[in-house]
Amino acid sequence: MKRIIIHSQNGISPLMKKAAEDAAREFLEMFPEYKNSFTIEHRDDEHLTHKKISQAEYDALPDDNYKKLFVKTADGHWLVPYESMEWFVSQATEGSADKKIDADKLTRLRSDYLKEQNSSDIVINLVKEKFRTDTPKETLYGLTIGNCFSISAEACADEDLFKAIFIHESGHIFNATHSGRANIIEDAKKGVHCKNPSDPLCLMGDDNYDLLAQEYKQRRSLGKSPFCNDCIAAIRECMANMPDLTKEVITEEFSLSLPVEPHNDKEWKRDLRAFYQSVAQRDGFTYKEDRRAENYLAKVVRTDGSSLSIEANNEYHVALGATDKDGAEDTPSLKDMKDLVKYAQSKNSGMSFGKDNNPEFNARLMIACLEAKPIPLKMRNNPKVDDVFLNKLSLETRNHLKRALSTRQNVPIPYRGR
C-alpha cells in the first residue's frame, strides 16, 4: 500500500481537512484500477507524541549536528527535528522578517527527508498562511517537489480552488507532464505544464491559476475528469512503474446503480464490448447492449433464456448479475466468473471484491481467481474463509472452494482476507 499523508498545520479548519481528503479521493477515482493500493491519512501536530522534548532531555543529548536542528519554543521545550509541522514551518520561516513561509524551502526539506528515509509516502504540507512571494501582487497556491507538495489554505480559501490546486499538484507528484510526452510547455519559474491544444482547460495547464476553480467546476459540470487524455496516460504510465501499486478490476453484484463517472476517452467501453461480444460468439449466445446508457450496460442471453448482465462505469469497475431461464434473479455461474477473470488478466490486473457481494457470489469469484491459469489471480478485499462463511454456501460451491484452496495452498499470496 502507498500512503498519502495530509499533514496539517495547527489551526487548519476541519472543513479544509475534509476538502483535502475529498480532493485526494477525486484524484484517485480517475485511476480506479490503482485506487485500492492507496490509503489516505491525516496527521496534525496535536496528536503527535514525540514532537517536543523538555529542556532536561535536550541538555542530555550529545552535542552533534542533529542537536543543532532542535528548535526552542516559547514554552521552553524543544521541537524534535522532522517530527512536526511546527518544526518544518520553523525551518521554512527562519531568517524571515515577515515570518512568511518559504514554500520552496518547506517542500524541499520534507521531500529530502522522505528520500533520506527511503520512504515511498506522498506527503502534503497543508499550511494556514499564504506563502512568501517576490512581489505582493503574486500569489503562490502550491508547490511540488519529489513526493511532496505544499498548499496554502489561505491562498486557496475558495473550496473549489483548493481542490483544483490539490489535484493539480497531485498530477505533478505522478509526473503528468514529464519531459518525454507531447503537448507540454516548460517555464523556468513555473515548471512544466500541459499545453494540450485539444483540451485547453486541462487542470495541469499553467495559463492562469486564478481561473482553475472556474475550469474545475466547468469540467465537472460537463462530466469530464480534471485532466486531459495526455495527462491521464502519463500518470497511468507512472503508476504502472510503482512497485507499491497493484492494478485491479473491482467486481460487484449487478444492481443498475453504479454511479456515472467522467471519462476522457470516449471509447472507454470498447475493451469490455469486444470481450463480451467474443464470449457470446464463443458460446453461440446473443450479445445485447444498451448503447444509449452512459455506463456500459450489456447482456449475454443464452439459448435457454437465462442471461448474464454486465454493468461498468469504467473498464476497471464491473458489476455482474444473472437471471435463470424463468427470469428470476440468479447468481452468476462459475463460468461467468472465470470469463471475468480472463478479462482482468487481459488488463494485467488483479481482482478486488465489492463490499456488498453475497457469499455465493464471492465464493465463485474466489474459485475463479484461485483456478486462473497459469497462476492464481491476486485478490483484495475477498472474504475470510472460515466455517461461518462456508456454511452460507451451496454444498457444491463449498466443496469446490475447499478444493481450490487446498490445491493452491502453496502458491504465494493466493488470497487475502479483509
Contacts in CASP RR format, 6 or more apart in sequence:
PFRMAT RR
TARGET T0000
AUTHOR 0000-0000-0000
METHOD contacts of the structure
MODEL  1
MKRIIIHSQNGISPLMKKAAEDAAREFLEMFPEYKNSFTIEHRDDEHLTH
KKISQAEYDALPDDNYKKLFVKTADGHWLVPYESMEWFVSQATEGSADKK
IDADKLTRLRSDYLKEQNSSDIVINLVKEKFRTDTPKETLYGLTIGNCFS
ISAEACADEDLFKAIFIHESGHIFNATHSGRANIIEDAKKGVHCKNPSDP
LCLMGDDNYDLLAQEYKQRRSLGKSPFCNDCIAAIRECMANMPDLTKEVI
TEEFSLSLPVEPHNDKEWKRDLRAFYQSVAQRDGFTYKEDRRAENYLAKV
VRTDGSSLSIEANNEYHVALGATDKDGAEDTPSLKDMKDLVKYAQSKNSG
MSFGKDNNPEFNARLMIACLEAKPIPLKMRNNPKVDDVFLNKLSLETRNH
LKRALSTRQNVPIPYRGR
1 37 0 8 1.000
1 38 0 8 1.000
1 39 0 8 1.000
1 244 0 8 1.000
2 37 0 8 1.000
2 38 0 8 1.000
2 39 0 8 1.000
2 120 0 8 1.000
2 121 0 8 1.000
2 122 0 8 1.000
2 242 0 8 1.000
2 244 0 8 1.000
2 245 0 8 1.000
3 38 0 8 1.000
3 39 0 8 1.000
3 41 0 8 1.000
3 120 0 8 1.000
3 121 0 8 1.000
3 122 0 8 1.000
4 24 0 8 1.000
4 38 0 8 1.000
4 39 0 8 1.000
4 40 0 8 1.000
4 41 0 8 1.000
4 121 0 8 1.000
4 122 0 8 1.000
4 124 0 8 1.000
5 41 0 8 1.000
5 42 0 8 1.000
5 43 0 8 1.000
5 121 0 8 1.000
5 122 0 8 1.000
5 123 0 8 1.000
5 124 0 8 1.000
6 17 0 8 1.000
6 20 0 8 1.000
6 21 0 8 1.000
6 24 0 8 1.000
6 40 0 8 1.000
6 41 0 8 1.000
6 42 0 8 1.000
6 43 0 8 1.000
6 124 0 8 1.000
6 126 0 8 1.000
7 43 0 8 1.000
7 44 0 8 1.000
7 85 0 8 1.000
7 123 0 8 1.000
7 124 0 8 1.000
7 125 0 8 1.000
7 126 0 8 1.000
8 16 0 8 1.000
8 17 0 8 1.000
8 20 0 8 1.000
8 42 0 8 1.000
8 43 0 8 1.000
8 44 0 8 1.000
8 85 0 8 1.000
8 126 0 8 1.000
9 44 0 8 1.000
9 45 0 8 1.000
9 85 0 8 1.000
9 86 0 8 1.000
9 89 0 8 1.000
9 125 0 8 1.000
9 126 0 8 1.000
9 127 0 8 1.000
9 128 0 8 1.000
10 44 0 8 1.000
10 45 0 8 1.000
10 46 0 8 1.000
10 85 0 8 1.000
10 86 0 8 1.000
11 128 0 8 1.000
12 44 0 8 1.000
12 126 0 8 1.000
12 127 0 8 1.000
12 128 0 8 1.000
12 153 0 8 1.000
13 153 0 8 1.000
15 159 0 8 1.000
16 126 0 8 1.000
16 153 0 8 1.000
16 162 0 8 1.000
17 42 0 8 1.000
17 126 0 8 1.000
19 159 0 8 1.000
19 162 0 8 1.000
19 163 0 8 1.000
19 166 0 8 1.000
20 124 0 8 1.000
20 126 0 8 1.000
20 151 0 8 1.000
20 162 0 8 1.000
20 166 0 8 1.000
21 40 0 8 1.000
21 42 0 8 1.000
22 163 0 8 1.000
23 162 0 8 1.000
23 163 0 8 1.000
23 166 0 8 1.000
23 167 0 8 1.000
23 170 0 8 1.000
24 40 0 8 1.000
24 124 0 8 1.000
24 166 0 8 1.000
24 170 0 8 1.000
25 40 0 8 1.000
26 163 0 8 1.000
26 167 0 8 1.000
26 226 0 8 1.000
27 166 0 8 1.000
27 167 0 8 1.000
27 170 0 8 1.000
27 171 0 8 1.000
27 226 0 8 1.000
28 34 0 8 1.000
28 35 0 8 1.000
28 38 0 8 1.000
29 35 0 8 1.000
29 261 0 8 1.000
30 225 0 8 1.000
30 226 0 8 1.000
30 227 0 8 1.000
30 232 0 8 1.000
30 235 0 8 1.000
31 235 0 8 1.000
31 236 0 8 1.000
31 239 0 8 1.000
32 250 0 8 1.000
32 261 0 8 1.000
32 314 0 8 1.000
32 316 0 8 1.000
32 317 0 8 1.000
33 247 0 8 1.000
33 248 0 8 1.000
33 249 0 8 1.000
33 316 0 8 1.000
33 347 0 8 1.000
33 349 0 8 1.000
34 239 0 8 1.000
34 245 0 8 1.000
34 246 0 8 1.000
34 247 0 8 1.000
34 248 0 8 1.000
36 246 0 8 1.000
36 248 0 8 1.000
36 250 0 8 1.000
36 352 0 8 1.000
36 380 0 8 1.000
36 381 0 8 1.000
37 244 0 8 1.000
37 245 0 8 1.000
37 246 0 8 1.000
37 248 0 8 1.000
38 245 0 8 1.000
44 85 0 8 1.000
45 51 0 8 1.000
45 84 0 8 1.000
45 85 0 8 1.000
45 86 0 8 1.000
48 83 0 8 1.000
48 84 0 8 1.000
50 80 0 8 1.000
50 83 0 8 1.000
51 79 0 8 1.000
51 80 0 8 1.000
51 83 0 8 1.000
51 84 0 8 1.000
51 86 0 8 1.000
51 87 0 8 1.000
52 73 0 8 1.000
52 77 0 8 1.000
52 78 0 8 1.000
52 79 0 8 1.000
52 80 0 8 1.000
52 84 0 8 1.000
53 70 0 8 1.000
53 77 0 8 1.000
53 78 0 8 1.000
53 80 0 8 1.000
54 77 0 8 1.000
54 78 0 8 1.000
55 76 0 8 1.000
55 77 0 8 1.000
55 78 0 8 1.000
57 78 0 8 1.000
58 67 0 8 1.000
58 70 0 8 1.000
58 78 0 8 1.000
61 67 0 8 1.000
61 70 0 8 1.000
66 81 0 8 1.000
69 81 0 8 1.000
70 78 0 8 1.000
70 79 0 8 1.000
70 80 0 8 1.000
70 81 0 8 1.000
71 78 0 8 1.000
71 79 0 8 1.000
71 87 0 8 1.000
71 90 0 8 1.000
71 91 0 8 1.000
72 78 0 8 1.000
72 79 0 8 1.000
73 79 0 8 1.000
73 86 0 8 1.000
79 86 0 8 1.000
79 87 0 8 1.000
79 90 0 8 1.000
80 87 0 8 1.000
81 87 0 8 1.000
82 88 0 8 1.000
82 113 0 8 1.000
85 125 0 8 1.000
85 127 0 8 1.000
88 106 0 8 1.000
88 109 0 8 1.000
88 110 0 8 1.000
88 125 0 8 1.000
89 101 0 8 1.000
89 106 0 8 1.000
89 127 0 8 1.000
91 105 0 8 1.000
91 106 0 8 1.000
91 109 0 8 1.000
92 101 0 8 1.000
92 102 0 8 1.000
92 103 0 8 1.000
92 105 0 8 1.000
92 106 0 8 1.000
92 109 0 8 1.000
93 99 0 8 1.000
93 100 0 8 1.000
93 101 0 8 1.000
93 102 0 8 1.000
96 102 0 8 1.000
96 132 0 8 1.000
98 132 0 8 1.000
100 129 0 8 1.000
100 130 0 8 1.000
100 131 0 8 1.000
100 132 0 8 1.000
101 127 0 8 1.000
101 129 0 8 1.000
101 131 0 8 1.000
101 132 0 8 1.000
101 150 0 8 1.000
101 152 0 8 1.000
102 131 0 8 1.000
102 132 0 8 1.000
103 131 0 8 1.000
103 132 0 8 1.000
103 140 0 8 1.000
103 142 0 8 1.000
103 143 0 8 1.000
103 150 0 8 1.000
103 152 0 8 1.000
104 143 0 8 1.000
104 145 0 8 1.000
106 125 0 8 1.000
106 127 0 8 1.000
106 150 0 8 1.000
107 125 0 8 1.000
107 143 0 8 1.000
107 144 0 8 1.000
107 145 0 8 1.000
107 148 0 8 1.000
107 149 0 8 1.000
107 150 0 8 1.000
108 145 0 8 1.000
110 123 0 8 1.000
110 125 0 8 1.000
110 148 0 8 1.000
110 150 0 8 1.000
111 145 0 8 1.000
111 146 0 8 1.000
111 147 0 8 1.000
111 148 0 8 1.000
114 121 0 8 1.000
114 123 0 8 1.000
114 146 0 8 1.000
114 147 0 8 1.000
114 148 0 8 1.000
119 147 0 8 1.000
120 147 0 8 1.000
120 242 0 8 1.000
120 244 0 8 1.000
121 147 0 8 1.000
122 147 0 8 1.000
122 148 0 8 1.000
122 173 0 8 1.000
123 147 0 8 1.000
123 148 0 8 1.000
124 148 0 8 1.000
124 149 0 8 1.000
124 150 0 8 1.000
124 151 0 8 1.000
124 166 0 8 1.000
124 169 0 8 1.000
125 148 0 8 1.000
125 149 0 8 1.000
125 150 0 8 1.000
125 151 0 8 1.000
126 150 0 8 1.000
126 151 0 8 1.000
126 153 0 8 1.000
127 150 0 8 1.000
127 151 0 8 1.000
127 152 0 8 1.000
127 153 0 8 1.000
128 152 0 8 1.000
128 153 0 8 1.000
128 154 0 8 1.000
129 152 0 8 1.000
129 154 0 8 1.000
130 139 0 8 1.000
130 140 0 8 1.000
130 152 0 8 1.000
130 154 0 8 1.000
130 155 0 8 1.000
131 140 0 8 1.000
131 142 0 8 1.000
131 143 0 8 1.000
131 150 0 8 1.000
131 152 0 8 1.000
131 155 0 8 1.000
132 140 0 8 1.000
133 139 0 8 1.000
133 140 0 8 1.000
139 155 0 8 1.000
139 209 0 8 1.000
139 210 0 8 1.000
140 152 0 8 1.000
140 155 0 8 1.000
141 151 0 8 1.000
141 152 0 8 1.000
141 155 0 8 1.000
141 156 0 8 1.000
141 161 0 8 1.000
141 165 0 8 1.000
141 209 0 8 1.000
142 149 0 8 1.000
142 150 0 8 1.000
142 151 0 8 1.000
142 152 0 8 1.000
142 155 0 8 1.000
142 165 0 8 1.000
142 169 0 8 1.000
143 149 0 8 1.000
143 150 0 8 1.000
143 169 0 8 1.000
144 169 0 8 1.000
144 171 0 8 1.000
144 172 0 8 1.000
144 173 0 8 1.000
146 173 0 8 1.000
147 173 0 8 1.000
148 173 0 8 1.000
149 169 0 8 1.000
149 170 0 8 1.000
149 172 0 8 1.000
149 173 0 8 1.000
151 162 0 8 1.000
151 165 0 8 1.000
151 166 0 8 1.000
151 169 0 8 1.000
153 162 0 8 1.000
156 162 0 8 1.000
156 165 0 8 1.000
156 166 0 8 1.000
158 213 0 8 1.000
160 213 0 8 1.000
160 216 0 8 1.000
160 217 0 8 1.000
161 212 0 8 1.000
161 213 0 8 1.000
161 216 0 8 1.000
163 216 0 8 1.000
164 203 0 8 1.000
164 212 0 8 1.000
164 213 0 8 1.000
164 215 0 8 1.000
164 216 0 8 1.000
164 226 0 8 1.000
165 209 0 8 1.000
165 212 0 8 1.000
167 203 0 8 1.000
167 216 0 8 1.000
167 226 0 8 1.000
168 203 0 8 1.000
168 204 0 8 1.000
168 205 0 8 1.000
168 212 0 8 1.000
171 177 0 8 1.000
171 204 0 8 1.000
171 227 0 8 1.000
171 231 0 8 1.000
171 235 0 8 1.000
172 204 0 8 1.000
174 234 0 8 1.000
174 235 0 8 1.000
174 238 0 8 1.000
174 239 0 8 1.000
175 234 0 8 1.000
175 235 0 8 1.000
175 237 0 8 1.000
175 238 0 8 1.000
176 194 0 8 1.000
176 204 0 8 1.000
176 227 0 8 1.000
176 231 0 8 1.000
176 234 0 8 1.000
176 235 0 8 1.000
176 238 0 8 1.000
177 184 0 8 1.000
177 192 0 8 1.000
177 193 0 8 1.000
177 194 0 8 1.000
177 204 0 8 1.000
177 231 0 8 1.000
177 234 0 8 1.000
178 192 0 8 1.000
178 234 0 8 1.000
178 238 0 8 1.000
179 186 0 8 1.000
179 192 0 8 1.000
181 230 0 8 1.000
181 233 0 8 1.000
181 234 0 8 1.000
182 230 0 8 1.000
183 194 0 8 1.000
183 195 0 8 1.000
183 196 0 8 1.000
183 197 0 8 1.000
183 230 0 8 1.000
184 192 0 8 1.000
184 193 0 8 1.000
184 194 0 8 1.000
184 195 0 8 1.000
185 192 0 8 1.000
185 193 0 8 1.000
185 194 0 8 1.000
185 195 0 8 1.000
185 206 0 8 1.000
186 192 0 8 1.000
186 193 0 8 1.000
187 193 0 8 1.000
187 206 0 8 1.000
190 206 0 8 1.000
191 206 0 8 1.000
193 204 0 8 1.000
193 205 0 8 1.000
193 206 0 8 1.000
194 202 0 8 1.000
194 204 0 8 1.000
194 205 0 8 1.000
194 206 0 8 1.000
194 227 0 8 1.000
194 228 0 8 1.000
194 230 0 8 1.000
194 231 0 8 1.000
195 205 0 8 1.000
196 202 0 8 1.000
196 228 0 8 1.000
196 229 0 8 1.000
196 230 0 8 1.000
196 231 0 8 1.000
198 228 0 8 1.000
198 229 0 8 1.000
199 228 0 8 1.000
199 229 0 8 1.000
199 230 0 8 1.000
199 264 0 8 1.000
200 207 0 8 1.000
201 215 0 8 1.000
201 218 0 8 1.000
201 219 0 8 1.000
202 226 0 8 1.000
202 227 0 8 1.000
202 228 0 8 1.000
202 230 0 8 1.000
202 231 0 8 1.000
203 212 0 8 1.000
203 215 0 8 1.000
203 216 0 8 1.000
203 219 0 8 1.000
203 226 0 8 1.000
203 227 0 8 1.000
204 227 0 8 1.000
204 228 0 8 1.000
204 231 0 8 1.000
216 226 0 8 1.000
219 225 0 8 1.000
219 226 0 8 1.000
219 262 0 8 1.000
220 262 0 8 1.000
223 262 0 8 1.000
224 262 0 8 1.000
224 264 0 8 1.000
225 232 0 8 1.000
225 262 0 8 1.000
225 263 0 8 1.000
225 264 0 8 1.000
227 235 0 8 1.000
227 264 0 8 1.000
228 264 0 8 1.000
229 264 0 8 1.000
229 265 0 8 1.000
232 264 0 8 1.000
232 265 0 8 1.000
239 245 0 8 1.000
240 247 0 8 1.000
246 350 0 8 1.000
246 378 0 8 1.000
246 380 0 8 1.000
247 316 0 8 1.000
247 347 0 8 1.000
247 348 0 8 1.000
247 349 0 8 1.000
247 350 0 8 1.000
248 316 0 8 1.000
248 344 0 8 1.000
248 349 0 8 1.000
248 350 0 8 1.000
248 351 0 8 1.000
248 352 0 8 1.000
248 380 0 8 1.000
249 316 0 8 1.000
249 317 0 8 1.000
249 318 0 8 1.000
249 340 0 8 1.000
249 343 0 8 1.000
249 344 0 8 1.000
249 347 0 8 1.000
249 349 0 8 1.000
249 350 0 8 1.000
249 351 0 8 1.000
249 352 0 8 1.000
250 316 0 8 1.000
250 317 0 8 1.000
250 318 0 8 1.000
250 352 0 8 1.000
250 354 0 8 1.000
251 318 0 8 1.000
251 319 0 8 1.000
251 320 0 8 1.000
251 340 0 8 1.000
251 351 0 8 1.000
251 352 0 8 1.000
251 353 0 8 1.000
251 354 0 8 1.000
251 357 0 8 1.000
251 365 0 8 1.000
252 258 0 8 1.000
252 317 0 8 1.000
252 318 0 8 1.000
252 319 0 8 1.000
252 320 0 8 1.000
252 354 0 8 1.000
252 356 0 8 1.000
252 357 0 8 1.000
253 319 0 8 1.000
253 320 0 8 1.000
253 321 0 8 1.000
253 356 0 8 1.000
253 357 0 8 1.000
253 358 0 8 1.000
253 361 0 8 1.000
254 309 0 8 1.000
254 310 0 8 1.000
254 311 0 8 1.000
254 319 0 8 1.000
254 320 0 8 1.000
254 321 0 8 1.000
254 322 0 8 1.000
255 311 0 8 1.000
255 319 0 8 1.000
256 311 0 8 1.000
258 295 0 8 1.000
258 311 0 8 1.000
258 312 0 8 1.000
258 313 0 8 1.000
258 317 0 8 1.000
258 319 0 8 1.000
259 313 0 8 1.000
260 294 0 8 1.000
260 295 0 8 1.000
260 313 0 8 1.000
261 313 0 8 1.000
261 314 0 8 1.000
261 317 0 8 1.000
263 314 0 8 1.000
268 314 0 8 1.000
268 315 0 8 1.000
269 296 0 8 1.000
269 312 0 8 1.000
269 315 0 8 1.000
271 315 0 8 1.000
271 346 0 8 1.000
271 347 0 8 1.000
272 296 0 8 1.000
272 298 0 8 1.000
272 310 0 8 1.000
272 312 0 8 1.000
272 315 0 8 1.000
272 318 0 8 1.000
272 343 0 8 1.000
273 289 0 8 1.000
273 296 0 8 1.000
273 298 0 8 1.000
275 342 0 8 1.000
275 343 0 8 1.000
275 346 0 8 1.000
276 287 0 8 1.000
276 298 0 8 1.000
276 300 0 8 1.000
276 310 0 8 1.000
277 287 0 8 1.000
279 285 0 8 1.000
279 287 0 8 1.000
279 300 0 8 1.000
279 339 0 8 1.000
280 286 0 8 1.000
280 287 0 8 1.000
280 300 0 8 1.000
281 287 0 8 1.000
283 300 0 8 1.000
283 302 0 8 1.000
284 303 0 8 1.000
285 300 0 8 1.000
285 301 0 8 1.000
285 302 0 8 1.000
285 303 0 8 1.000
286 300 0 8 1.000
286 301 0 8 1.000
287 298 0 8 1.000
287 299 0 8 1.000
287 300 0 8 1.000
287 301 0 8 1.000
288 298 0 8 1.000
288 299 0 8 1.000
288 300 0 8 1.000
288 301 0 8 1.000
289 296 0 8 1.000
289 297 0 8 1.000
289 298 0 8 1.000
289 299 0 8 1.000
290 297 0 8 1.000
290 298 0 8 1.000
295 311 0 8 1.000
295 312 0 8 1.000
295 313 0 8 1.000
296 310 0 8 1.000
296 311 0 8 1.000
296 312 0 8 1.000
296 313 0 8 1.000
297 310 0 8 1.000
297 311 0 8 1.000
298 309 0 8 1.000
298 310 0 8 1.000
299 307 0 8 1.000
299 308 0 8 1.000
299 309 0 8 1.000
299 310 0 8 1.000
300 307 0 8 1.000
300 308 0 8 1.000
300 310 0 8 1.000
301 307 0 8 1.000
302 308 0 8 1.000
304 325 0 8 1.000
305 325 0 8 1.000
305 327 0 8 1.000
306 322 0 8 1.000
306 323 0 8 1.000
306 324 0 8 1.000
306 325 0 8 1.000
306 327 0 8 1.000
306 330 0 8 1.000
307 322 0 8 1.000
307 323 0 8 1.000
308 320 0 8 1.000
308 321 0 8 1.000
308 322 0 8 1.000
308 332 0 8 1.000
308 336 0 8 1.000
309 320 0 8 1.000
309 321 0 8 1.000
309 322 0 8 1.000
309 323 0 8 1.000
310 318 0 8 1.000
310 319 0 8 1.000
310 320 0 8 1.000
310 321 0 8 1.000
311 318 0 8 1.000
311 319 0 8 1.000
312 318 0 8 1.000
312 319 0 8 1.000
315 347 0 8 1.000
316 347 0 8 1.000
316 349 0 8 1.000
318 340 0 8 1.000
318 343 0 8 1.000
320 332 0 8 1.000
320 336 0 8 1.000
320 337 0 8 1.000
320 340 0 8 1.000
320 361 0 8 1.000
321 329 0 8 1.000
321 330 0 8 1.000
321 331 0 8 1.000
321 332 0 8 1.000
322 329 0 8 1.000
322 330 0 8 1.000
322 331 0 8 1.000
322 332 0 8 1.000
322 333 0 8 1.000
322 336 0 8 1.000
323 329 0 8 1.000
323 330 0 8 1.000
324 330 0 8 1.000
331 358 0 8 1.000
331 360 0 8 1.000
331 361 0 8 1.000
331 364 0 8 1.000
332 361 0 8 1.000
332 364 0 8 1.000
333 364 0 8 1.000
334 364 0 8 1.000
334 367 0 8 1.000
334 368 0 8 1.000
334 397 0 8 1.000
334 400 0 8 1.000
337 364 0 8 1.000
337 365 0 8 1.000
337 367 0 8 1.000
337 368 0 8 1.000
338 368 0 8 1.000
338 371 0 8 1.000
338 372 0 8 1.000
340 365 0 8 1.000
340 368 0 8 1.000
341 351 0 8 1.000
341 368 0 8 1.000
341 369 0 8 1.000
341 372 0 8 1.000
341 377 0 8 1.000
344 350 0 8 1.000
344 351 0 8 1.000
344 377 0 8 1.000
345 372 0 8 1.000
345 377 0 8 1.000
350 369 0 8 1.000
350 377 0 8 1.000
350 378 0 8 1.000
350 379 0 8 1.000
350 380 0 8 1.000
351 365 0 8 1.000
351 369 0 8 1.000
351 377 0 8 1.000
351 378 0 8 1.000
351 379 0 8 1.000
351 380 0 8 1.000
351 382 0 8 1.000
352 379 0 8 1.000
352 380 0 8 1.000
352 381 0 8 1.000
353 362 0 8 1.000
353 365 0 8 1.000
353 379 0 8 1.000
353 380 0 8 1.000
353 381 0 8 1.000
353 382 0 8 1.000
353 383 0 8 1.000
354 381 0 8 1.000
355 381 0 8 1.000
357 365 0 8 1.000
359 383 0 8 1.000
359 389 0 8 1.000
359 392 0 8 1.000
359 393 0 8 1.000
360 392 0 8 1.000
360 393 0 8 1.000
360 394 0 8 1.000
360 397 0 8 1.000
362 382 0 8 1.000
362 383 0 8 1.000
363 389 0 8 1.000
363 393 0 8 1.000
363 397 0 8 1.000
363 398 0 8 1.000
363 401 0 8 1.000
364 397 0 8 1.000
365 382 0 8 1.000
366 379 0 8 1.000
366 382 0 8 1.000
366 383 0 8 1.000
366 385 0 8 1.000
366 401 0 8 1.000
366 404 0 8 1.000
366 415 0 8 1.000
367 397 0 8 1.000
367 400 0 8 1.000
367 401 0 8 1.000
367 404 0 8 1.000
368 377 0 8 1.000
369 376 0 8 1.000
369 377 0 8 1.000
369 378 0 8 1.000
369 379 0 8 1.000
369 382 0 8 1.000
369 414 0 8 1.000
369 415 0 8 1.000
370 376 0 8 1.000
370 377 0 8 1.000
370 404 0 8 1.000
370 405 0 8 1.000
370 407 0 8 1.000
370 408 0 8 1.000
370 414 0 8 1.000
370 415 0 8 1.000
371 404 0 8 1.000
371 407 0 8 1.000
371 408 0 8 1.000
375 411 0 8 1.000
376 408 0 8 1.000
376 411 0 8 1.000
376 414 0 8 1.000
376 415 0 8 1.000
378 413 0 8 1.000
379 414 0 8 1.000
379 415 0 8 1.000
379 416 0 8 1.000
380 416 0 8 1.000
381 417 0 8 1.000
381 418 0 8 1.000
382 415 0 8 1.000
382 416 0 8 1.000
382 417 0 8 1.000
382 418 0 8 1.000
383 389 0 8 1.000
383 417 0 8 1.000
383 418 0 8 1.000
384 417 0 8 1.000
384 418 0 8 1.000
385 401 0 8 1.000
385 405 0 8 1.000
385 415 0 8 1.000
390 398 0 8 1.000
390 401 0 8 1.000
390 402 0 8 1.000
391 398 0 8 1.000
393 401 0 8 1.000
405 414 0 8 1.000
405 415 0 8 1.000
408 414 0 8 1.000
END
